[in-house]
Amino acid sequence: MIVDRLSAMSVNVLARKADLTVRLAACAADIAAAQALRYRVFYEELAARPDEAARLARRDEDCFDPLCDHLLVVRPQRDDTDPDHVTVNDGTLVGTYRLLRQDVAEAGPGFYTQDEFDIAPLIERHAHLRFLELGRSCVLAPYRTRPVVELLWQGIWNYVRGHRLDVMIGCASLEGTDPEIHAAALSFLARHCAAEGEWRVRAHDHRRIAMDRLTGKDLDPRLAMKSLPPLIKGYLRLGARIGDGAVVDAQFNTIDVLIVLPVGAIDRRYFSHFGQPEGAGASAVDVEGGDGREVEKV
């Protein structure tokens, strides 16, 4: 049985770098491990508020989990110095991402993101494209570095190419629920990174908070960019744009912004790392676009 599981893991490997492997969950135990890691980061480190069932199980889980593919970042060595480490058959789990394809979402409860942002018109405007929702991004603190973020993106990119997907969407998060603490970051995203035209998406009015919170002279773009979480910086480097308005998520103790990333907007510089989309027939979008400006749900 273990041999069969390891064989499935090998088939599901999407990227490797140094001693880290990115692969898809191969069994129910892998998904349970991802949920345990999410609980540790979201509820114990980032002060999200678990309900009674989550607290007793020590897992972050919902109705979307059985429908999604789960990306796992695995370190082969067991970390015996960390009493709370989460293990899978091939090592220690240090990160995870949840992936929900449009065809799967539409056959079930829809996209998770729709609860905060009105993405239905966006999808209707691009009915010829295939969407992928990215969510529940979660990496242990010692591994929240640019090389690990790039490894995650290598895995996601290979998944996108394999399934011939065209657009990535999802909620990305700033820690805490006070928008004034993130006034500079939110203002920067609103002014310099907004999704426009046919890609514009607005937060639901009953949940929406304004993002542009500073006057022009009070905003230092360089410092604002520096204050962004690594995953949001990673999205922006690839060419992502940001939805109109943010949402406070009291349960997860976050302020969420919407990421919109058409495959065709990915800066050509990154194809040297991730591979050309036309090589795998991944995209129906013209590869032109994306200005490469430097300007999660975690």
C-alpha positions in Angstrom: 0.0 0.0 0.0 2.8 2.4 0.8 4.5 1.6 -2.5 1.3 2.4 -4.3 1.0 5.8 -2.5 4.6 6.7 -3.3 4.1 5.8 -6.9 1.0 8.1 -7.0 3.1 10.9 -5.4 5.8 10.5 -8.1 3.2 10.9 -10.8 1.8 14.0 -9.1 5.1 15.9 -8.7 4.9 19.3 -10.3 8.3 20.9 -9.3 11.5 20.4 -7.3 14.1 22.8 -5.9 16.9 21.9 -3.5 15.4 19.6 -0.9 11.8 20.7 -1.5 9.2 19.0 -3.7 5.8 20.4 -4.9 3.3 17.7 -5.6 -0.5 17.2 -5.6 -2.2 15.4 -2.7 -2.4 11.7 -3.5 -4.8 10.5 -0.8 -7.2 11.5 2.0 -4.3 11.5 4.5 -2.5 14.1 2.4 -5.6 16.4 2.4 -5.9 15.9 6.2 -2.3 17.0 6.6 -2.9 20.1 4.5 -5.9 21.0 6.7 -3.8 20.5 9.8 -1.0 22.8 8.5 -3.6 25.4 7.6 -5.0 25.2 11.1 -1.6 25.7 12.6 -0.8 28.8 10.5 -4.3 30.4 10.3 -5.6 29.8 13.7 -2.5 29.4 15.9 -0.1 31.8 14.2 -2.4 34.4 12.5 -5.2 34.5 15.1 -8.1 33.3 13.0 -11.1 32.2 15.0 -12.0 28.5 14.8 -15.5 27.2 15.3 -15.9 24.3 17.8 -15.5 21.6 15.1 -12.3 23.1 13.8 -10.9 23.6 17.3 -11.6 20.0 18.3 -10.2 18.5 15.1 -7.4 21.0 14.9 -8.0 21.2 11.1 -9.1 24.0 8.8 -11.7 22.3 6.5 -14.8 23.3 4.5 -17.1 21.9 1.9 -14.7 22.9 -0.9 -11.8 20.7 0.2 -13.2 17.4 -1.3 -13.6 19.1 -4.7 -10.2 20.7 -4.9 -6.7 19.6 -5.8 -4.3 20.3 -3.0 -0.7 21.4 -3.8 1.8 20.3 -1.2 5.3 21.5 -0.5 7.2 18.7 1.1 10.7 18.6 2.7 12.0 15.0 2.8 13.5 15.2 6.3 11.3 14.9 9.3 11.7 17.9 11.5 12.0 16.4 15.0 13.0 19.8 16.5 9.4 21.0 15.8 6.9 19.2 18.1 4.0 20.4 16.0 5.4 19.4 12.6 2.9 17.9 10.1 4.1 14.8 8.3 3.1 13.0 5.1 4.5 9.8 3.8 7.4 11.4 2.0 8.5 13.9 4.6 7.4 17.1 6.4 4.7 19.3 5.0 5.8 23.0 5.0 3.3 24.6 2.6 0.0 24.0 0.8 -2.2 25.7 -1.8 -5.8 24.8 -2.8 -6.7 24.7 -6.5 -10.3 24.7 -7.8 -10.9 24.5 -11.6 -14.0 26.2 -13.1 -15.5 23.0 -14.4 -15.3 21.4 -11.0 -16.7 24.5 -9.3 -19.6 24.9 -11.6 -20.6 21.2 -11.0 -20.6 21.9 -7.3 -21.1 24.9 -5.0 -19.3 27.4 -7.3 -16.1 29.4 -6.4 -15.2 30.2 -2.8 -14.2 33.7 -3.9 -17.8 34.6 -4.9 -18.7 35.1 -1.3 -16.5 38.2 -1.1 -16.2 39.4 -4.7 -18.8 39.5 -7.5 -16.8 37.4 -10.0 -19.8 36.1 -11.9 -19.8 39.0 -14.4 -16.1 38.5 -15.0 -16.6 34.8 -15.8 -19.5 35.6 -18.1 -17.5 38.2 -20.0 -14.8 35.6 -20.6 -17.0 32.6 -21.3 -14.5 31.2 -23.7 -11.7 31.0 -21.1 -11.1 28.5 -18.3 -10.7 29.8 -14.8 -8.7 28.5 -11.9 -9.3 29.6 -8.3 -6.2 29.7 -6.0 -6.9 29.7 -2.3 -5.9 28.7 1.2 -2.2 29.5 0.5 -0.2 28.5 3.6 3.5 28.3 4.2 5.4 27.8 7.5 7.2 31.0 8.6 10.8 29.7 8.0 9.9 28.9 4.4 8.2 32.2 3.5 11.0 33.3 1.2 11.1 34.3 -2.5 12.7 31.0 -3.6 9.9 29.0 -2.0 7.3 31.4 -3.5 8.9 30.8 -6.9 8.8 27.1 -6.4 5.1 27.2 -5.6 4.6 29.2 -8.8 6.5 26.6 -10.8 4.1 24.0 -9.4 1.0 26.1 -10.1 2.3 26.9 -13.6 2.8 23.3 -14.5 -0.7 22.5 -13.2 -2.1 25.4 -15.3 -0.4 24.1 -18.4 -1.4 20.5 -17.8 -5.1 21.5 -17.5 -5.0 24.2 -20.3 -6.3 26.9 -18.0 -6.4 30.6 -18.9 -7.1 32.8 -15.9 -6.2 32.5 -12.2 -8.3 34.3 -9.6 -8.4 34.2 -5.8 -8.4 36.1 -2.5 -5.0 37.2 -1.2 -4.7 38.5 2.4 -3.2 41.2 4.6 -2.9 40.2 8.2 -5.3 41.9 10.6 -8.7 43.6 10.2 -7.8 47.3 10.6 -7.6 48.8 7.1 -5.8 51.9 8.5 -2.8 49.7 9.4 -2.5 48.7 5.7 -3.5 52.1 4.3 -0.3 52.5 2.3 -0.4 49.0 0.9 -4.1 49.2 0.0 -3.8 52.6 -1.6 -0.8 51.4 -3.6 -2.7 48.4 -4.9 -5.7 50.5 -5.8 -3.8 53.2 -7.7 -1.1 51.2 -9.4 -2.4 47.6 -9.7 -6.2 47.8 -10.4 -7.8 45.5 -12.8 -9.5 47.6 -15.5 -11.9 47.2 -18.4 -13.0 43.7 -19.1 -11.0 42.4 -16.1 -12.5 44.7 -13.5 -14.2 43.0 -10.5 -15.8 44.7 -7.5 -16.2 43.5 -4.0 -19.8 42.9 -2.9 -21.2 46.2 -1.8 -22.3 44.9 1.6 -18.8 43.8 2.4 -16.7 46.3 0.4 -14.2 48.7 2.1 -12.4 51.4 0.2 -8.8 50.7 -0.7 -7.5 54.2 -1.7 -7.1 55.6 1.9 -4.2 58.1 1.5 -3.7 61.4 -0.2 -1.2 61.3 -3.1 1.6 63.1 -1.2 1.3 60.6 1.7 2.0 57.5 -0.4 5.5 56.3 -0.9 5.2 53.5 -3.6 8.5 52.0 -2.7 7.7 51.6 1.0 4.1 50.4 0.2 5.4 47.7 -2.1 7.9 46.6 0.6 5.1 46.2 3.1 3.2 43.7 1.0 3.2 40.0 1.9 5.5 37.9 -0.3 2.7 36.1 -2.0 1.0 39.3 -3.1 4.4 40.6 -4.4 4.8 37.3 -6.3 1.4 37.7 -7.9 2.2 41.3 -8.9 5.6 40.3 -10.4 3.8 37.8 -12.6 1.4 40.5 -13.9 -1.6 40.1 -11.6 -4.1 42.9 -11.2 -6.3 43.7 -8.1 -10.0 43.9 -7.8 -12.0 47.0 -6.8 -12.4 47.2 -3.0 -11.2 45.0 -0.2 -13.1 42.8 2.3 -12.6 42.3 6.0 -12.7 38.6 7.0 -13.2 38.6 10.8 -13.0 34.8 11.1 -9.6 34.7 9.5 -8.3 38.0 10.9 -7.5 39.3 7.4 -8.2 41.9 4.9 -8.7 40.3 1.5 -8.0 41.7 -2.0 -8.9 39.9 -5.2 -6.2 38.7 -7.5 -6.9 38.5 -11.3 -4.1 37.0 -13.3 -4.8 36.1 -17.0 -2.1 33.7 -18.3 -1.6 36.1 -21.2 -0.6 38.9 -18.8 2.4 36.9 -17.3 5.6 38.8 -18.1 7.7 37.1 -20.7 10.7 37.3 -18.4 9.2 34.6 -16.2 8.7 32.1 -19.0 12.4 31.3 -18.8 11.7 29.9 -15.3 8.2 28.5 -15.9 8.1 27.5 -19.6 6.3 29.0 -22.5 2.5 28.6 -22.4 2.2 27.7 -26.1 4.6 24.8 -25.5 1.9 23.0 -23.7 -1.1 24.6 -25.4 -2.1 26.1 -22.1 -3.7 29.4 -23.0 -6.3 30.7 -25.3 -5.2 34.2 -24.4 -2.7 36.1 -26.5 0.6 36.0 -24.7 1.2 39.7 -25.3 0.5 41.9 -22.3 1.7 42.5 -18.7 4.0 45.4 -18.0 6.1 43.5 -15.5 5.5 46.3 -12.9 7.0 45.6 -9.5 4.6 47.4 -8.5 -3.2 35.1 -0.1 -6.7 33.2 0.9 -4.0 32.7 3.3 
